Amino acid sequence: MAALADFEEHRKKLWAVAYRITGSVADADDALQEAWLRWQSLPEGEAVNPAAYLTTVVSRICYDQLTSARARRETYVGPWLPEPVVTAAVVVGAGPAVPTPEDQVALDESVGLALMAVLERLTPAERTAFILHDVFAVPFGDIAEVVGRTPMSVRQLASRARKRVRAEAPRRSVDRNEHQRTVEAFLSAVLGGDFETLLTTLDPDVTWCSDGGGKVTAARRPVVGSDKVARFVQGVARGLDPATMRVVLREVNGAPGLVFSDPEGGRLMVLGFTVHDGRITEVDLVANPDKLRHLDPRTLASAPAHP
């Protein structure tokens, strides 16, 4: 049997690969479980390069998952967003949290909710090729084994995906201090009912995407424009019960975001933000309970929800 230590050494990277390919926490977990079972049945020493072998195995499992999920997502009710990854708490006014080595694998722009929504518009082969090559530097020859294409074809897949991502990726700033200050200002304006201040936190062309999946009430089309988004946000806020609803700043897909939770009612909403030049250019709200099963609203405010 292959060594357990080799699998555990690469577990976090493998999960990061799986999540980016599938956009699903549950599917990423399932992929790692399946890869572990295959690894256990592999004779010791057969995998000369455990990291490369395991990356190929996990990627192939996820590529198959993504291909089978394609038809379901085409009939999805409203905008489709990935299942959010919620990690370390963010302390208001204390500056951005310093990520631990364990969390670092999730903290880059390739895992942002808005960008992952762009990846959803790619074909499964394009998405897999782009993520493996551009994000994880996997050679084209290894990717060819995953998607069943030639290395030259994989190079072309990655190139097409790269061009589309560059053209459609949201404008964003890399300054985490700026990002956190903007999200804090947004939250303060919402909680204070300050419409004018709320407007100042939003880019004139801001887009609000709500993913309710037909399971909860949510806008089925993106809301565009600062005035429309501000009024929409105020409407959402009025529908929350201040006696039971809690809101906390948390790391959402690698950047400061917000989590609204109602432990009594079991209601949960996760908001990811894209910030550019001190203003919010996109808000992605995930409210579909099927996509939040890995989060516990009773403990979310005080403990990490996912490693």
C-alpha positions as CSV (number, residue, x, y, z in Angstrom):
1,M,0.0,0.0,0.0
2,A,1.2,3.5,-0.8
3,A,2.4,5.6,2.1
4,L,-0.2,7.5,4.1
5,A,2.3,10.2,4.8
6,D,2.7,11.0,1.1
7,F,-1.0,11.6,0.7
8,E,-1.3,13.7,3.8
9,E,1.7,15.8,2.7
10,H,-0.2,16.9,-0.5
11,R,-3.8,16.9,0.9
12,K,-4.3,20.7,1.0
13,K,-2.9,21.2,-2.5
14,L,-5.1,18.4,-3.8
15,W,-8.2,19.9,-2.2
16,A,-7.3,23.3,-3.7
17,V,-7.1,21.8,-7.1
18,A,-10.3,19.9,-6.7
19,Y,-12.3,22.9,-5.5
20,R,-11.1,25.2,-8.3
21,I,-12.0,22.6,-10.9
22,T,-15.5,21.7,-9.5
23,G,-16.5,24.9,-7.7
24,S,-18.0,22.6,-5.0
25,V,-16.8,21.9,-1.5
26,A,-18.7,18.7,-1.4
27,D,-17.3,17.5,-4.8
28,A,-13.8,18.4,-3.7
29,D,-14.2,16.4,-0.5
30,D,-15.6,13.4,-2.5
31,A,-12.7,13.6,-5.0
32,L,-10.1,13.5,-2.2
33,Q,-11.9,10.5,-0.6
34,E,-11.9,8.7,-3.9
35,A,-8.3,9.5,-4.6
36,W,-7.4,8.3,-1.1
37,L,-9.1,4.9,-1.8
38,R,-7.2,4.6,-5.1
39,W,-3.9,5.6,-3.3
40,Q,-4.5,2.9,-0.7
41,S,-4.8,0.2,-3.3
42,L,-1.6,1.3,-5.1
43,P,1.5,-0.8,-4.4
44,E,4.2,1.0,-2.4
45,G,6.8,2.6,-4.6
46,E,4.7,2.4,-7.8
47,A,4.2,6.2,-7.9
48,V,7.7,7.6,-8.5
49,N,6.4,11.2,-8.1
50,P,3.5,11.1,-5.6
51,A,2.6,14.7,-6.0
52,A,2.2,14.5,-9.8
53,Y,0.4,11.1,-9.6
54,L,-2.1,12.3,-7.0
55,T,-2.7,15.6,-8.8
56,T,-3.5,13.7,-12.0
57,V,-5.8,11.3,-10.2
58,V,-7.7,14.1,-8.4
59,S,-7.9,16.2,-11.5
60,R,-9.3,13.3,-13.5
61,I,-12.0,12.6,-10.9
62,C,-12.9,16.3,-10.8
63,Y,-13.0,16.6,-14.6
64,D,-15.4,13.8,-14.8
65,Q,-17.5,15.4,-12.0
66,L,-17.5,18.7,-13.8
67,T,-18.5,17.1,-17.1
68,S,-21.5,15.3,-15.6
69,A,-22.6,18.4,-13.7
70,R,-22.6,20.6,-16.8
71,A,-26.2,19.7,-17.9
72,R,-27.5,20.3,-14.3
73,R,-25.9,23.7,-14.1
74,E,-27.4,24.8,-17.5
75,T,-30.9,24.4,-16.0
76,Y,-29.9,26.0,-12.7
77,V,-32.4,28.6,-11.4
78,G,-30.8,32.0,-11.4
79,P,-27.1,32.8,-11.4
80,W,-24.8,29.9,-10.4
81,L,-22.0,30.7,-7.9
82,P,-19.5,28.2,-6.4
83,E,-19.9,26.9,-2.9
84,P,-18.1,29.5,-0.7
85,V,-15.0,28.6,1.3
86,V,-15.2,30.4,4.7
87,T,-12.1,30.4,6.8
88,A,-10.4,32.6,9.4
89,A,-12.3,35.4,11.2
90,V,-11.5,39.0,10.3
91,V,-11.3,41.5,13.2
92,V,-12.9,44.8,12.4
93,G,-10.4,47.7,12.4
94,A,-7.4,45.4,13.1
95,G,-6.2,45.2,9.5
96,P,-6.3,42.1,7.3
97,A,-5.7,38.8,9.0
98,V,-2.3,37.1,8.4
99,P,-3.1,33.7,6.8
100,T,-1.6,30.6,8.3
101,P,0.4,28.3,6.1
102,E,-2.5,25.9,6.2
103,D,-4.9,28.6,4.8
104,Q,-2.4,30.1,2.3
105,V,-3.4,27.6,-0.4
106,A,-6.8,29.2,-0.7
107,L,-5.7,32.8,-0.6
108,D,-5.1,33.8,-4.2
109,E,-7.3,35.5,-6.8
110,S,-8.0,32.2,-8.6
111,V,-10.4,31.2,-5.8
112,G,-12.5,34.4,-5.7
113,L,-16.2,33.9,-6.1
114,A,-16.5,36.3,-9.0
115,L,-13.6,34.8,-10.9
116,M,-14.8,31.3,-10.3
117,A,-18.1,32.3,-11.8
118,V,-16.2,33.4,-14.9
119,L,-14.5,29.9,-15.0
120,E,-18.0,28.4,-15.0
121,R,-18.5,29.8,-18.6
122,L,-15.6,27.7,-19.9
123,T,-15.9,24.2,-21.1
124,P,-14.8,21.5,-18.6
125,A,-11.7,20.9,-20.6
126,E,-10.8,24.6,-20.9
127,R,-11.4,25.1,-17.2
128,T,-9.3,22.1,-16.2
129,A,-6.5,23.0,-18.5
130,F,-6.4,26.6,-17.3
131,I,-6.5,25.8,-13.6
132,L,-3.9,23.0,-13.8
133,H,-1.5,25.0,-16.0
134,D,-1.9,28.6,-15.1
135,V,-2.7,28.2,-11.4
136,F,-0.7,25.1,-10.4
137,A,2.0,24.9,-13.2
138,V,1.1,21.4,-14.2
139,P,2.9,20.5,-17.5
140,F,0.7,20.2,-20.6
141,G,1.7,16.5,-21.0
142,D,0.3,15.7,-17.6
143,I,-2.9,17.6,-18.2
144,A,-3.4,15.7,-21.5
145,E,-3.8,12.6,-19.4
146,V,-6.5,14.2,-17.4
147,V,-8.7,15.5,-20.3
148,G,-7.9,12.9,-22.9
149,R,-6.3,15.3,-25.4
150,T,-2.9,15.8,-26.9
151,P,-0.4,18.2,-25.2
152,M,-0.8,20.6,-28.2
153,S,-4.6,20.5,-27.9
154,V,-4.3,21.2,-24.1
155,R,-2.0,24.2,-24.8
156,Q,-4.7,25.6,-27.1
157,L,-7.4,24.9,-24.5
158,A,-5.4,26.8,-21.8
159,S,-4.8,29.7,-24.2
160,R,-8.5,30.1,-25.1
161,A,-9.4,29.9,-21.4
162,R,-6.7,32.5,-20.5
163,K,-8.0,35.0,-23.0
164,R,-11.5,34.7,-21.9
165,V,-10.6,35.0,-18.2
166,R,-8.6,38.1,-18.9
167,A,-11.5,39.6,-20.8
168,E,-14.2,38.8,-18.4
169,A,-12.6,38.7,-15.0
170,P,-13.9,41.5,-12.7
171,R,-11.8,44.6,-11.9
172,R,-10.1,44.1,-8.6
173,S,-7.5,45.5,-6.3
174,V,-4.7,43.4,-4.7
175,D,-4.5,45.6,-1.6
176,R,-6.1,43.6,1.1
177,N,-6.2,46.6,3.5
178,E,-8.2,48.5,0.9
179,H,-10.5,45.6,0.4
180,Q,-11.2,45.1,4.1
181,R,-11.8,48.9,4.7
182,T,-14.3,49.0,1.9
183,V,-16.2,45.9,3.1
184,E,-16.3,47.4,6.6
185,A,-17.6,50.7,5.3
186,F,-20.3,48.8,3.3
187,L,-21.4,46.8,6.4
188,S,-21.5,49.9,8.6
189,A,-23.6,51.7,6.1
190,V,-26.0,48.8,5.7
191,L,-26.4,48.3,9.5
192,G,-26.8,52.1,10.0
193,G,-29.4,52.4,7.2
194,D,-27.2,55.2,5.6
195,F,-28.1,55.1,2.0
196,E,-25.8,57.9,0.9
197,T,-22.8,56.4,2.5
198,L,-23.7,53.0,1.1
199,L,-23.6,54.6,-2.4
200,T,-20.1,55.8,-1.8
201,T,-18.9,52.3,-1.2
202,L,-20.2,51.0,-4.5
203,D,-18.7,51.4,-8.0
204,P,-21.2,53.1,-10.4
205,D,-21.3,49.9,-12.5
206,V,-21.4,47.5,-9.5
207,T,-23.1,44.1,-10.1
208,W,-24.9,42.1,-7.4
209,C,-25.3,38.4,-8.1
210,S,-27.6,36.3,-5.9
211,D,-27.5,32.5,-5.9
212,G,-30.6,31.1,-4.2
213,G,-30.9,28.1,-6.6
214,G,-34.7,28.3,-6.5
215,K,-34.5,27.2,-2.9
216,V,-34.8,30.6,-1.2
217,T,-35.9,34.0,-2.3
218,A,-33.2,35.7,-4.4
219,A,-32.8,37.9,-7.5
220,R,-32.8,35.6,-10.5
221,R,-30.9,38.1,-12.6
222,P,-27.9,40.3,-11.7
223,V,-28.7,43.7,-10.3
224,V,-26.5,46.3,-12.0
225,G,-25.7,49.9,-11.0
226,S,-24.9,51.6,-7.6
227,D,-28.4,53.1,-7.1
228,K,-30.2,49.8,-7.9
229,V,-27.8,47.7,-5.8
230,A,-28.0,50.1,-2.8
231,R,-31.8,50.0,-2.8
232,F,-31.8,46.2,-3.3
233,V,-29.4,45.8,-0.3
234,Q,-31.6,48.0,1.9
235,G,-34.5,45.8,0.9
236,V,-32.6,42.7,1.9
237,A,-31.6,44.2,5.2
238,R,-35.1,45.1,6.1
239,G,-36.1,41.5,5.7
240,L,-33.6,40.4,8.4
241,D,-34.6,40.0,12.0
242,P,-32.1,42.0,14.1
243,A,-33.1,40.0,17.2
244,T,-31.8,36.7,15.8
245,M,-29.6,37.5,12.8
246,R,-25.8,37.9,13.3
247,V,-23.3,39.3,10.8
248,V,-19.6,38.8,11.0
249,L,-16.6,39.6,8.8
250,R,-14.9,36.4,7.7
251,E,-12.5,35.3,5.0
252,V,-14.7,34.3,2.1
253,N,-12.8,32.6,-0.7
254,G,-9.5,34.3,0.3
255,A,-10.7,37.9,0.9
256,P,-12.7,39.7,3.6
257,G,-16.4,39.0,3.2
258,L,-19.5,38.8,5.2
259,V,-21.6,36.0,6.7
260,F,-25.2,36.5,7.9
261,S,-26.4,33.7,10.1
262,D,-29.6,33.1,12.0
263,P,-28.8,30.1,14.3
264,E,-32.5,29.9,15.5
265,G,-34.0,30.0,12.0
266,G,-31.2,28.1,10.4
267,R,-30.8,30.8,7.7
268,L,-27.4,31.5,6.3
269,M,-26.0,33.9,3.6
270,V,-22.4,34.3,2.5
271,L,-21.3,37.4,0.7
272,G,-18.1,37.7,-1.3
273,F,-16.8,41.1,-2.6
274,T,-14.7,42.3,-5.5
275,V,-13.1,45.7,-4.7
276,H,-11.3,48.1,-7.1
277,D,-10.0,51.6,-6.3
278,G,-11.7,51.6,-2.9
279,R,-15.2,50.7,-4.3
280,I,-17.1,47.5,-4.6
281,T,-17.4,46.3,-8.2
282,E,-19.2,43.0,-7.5
283,V,-21.1,41.4,-4.7
284,D,-21.7,37.6,-4.9
285,L,-24.3,36.3,-2.4
286,V,-24.7,32.6,-1.9
287,A,-28.0,31.7,-0.1
288,N,-28.8,28.3,-1.6
289,P,-28.9,26.1,1.5
290,D,-27.6,23.1,-0.6
291,K,-24.4,25.1,-1.2
292,L,-24.0,26.0,2.5
293,R,-24.3,22.5,4.1
294,H,-20.7,22.5,5.0
295,L,-21.2,25.6,7.2
296,D,-22.8,25.5,10.6
297,P,-24.7,28.7,11.4
298,R,-24.6,27.9,15.1
299,T,-20.8,28.1,15.3
300,L,-19.9,30.1,12.3
301,A,-19.2,33.3,14.2
302,S,-16.6,31.8,16.4
303,A,-14.8,29.0,14.6
304,P,-13.4,28.3,11.2
305,A,-15.9,26.5,9.0
306,H,-13.5,24.6,6.7
307,P,-9.8,24.0,6.7
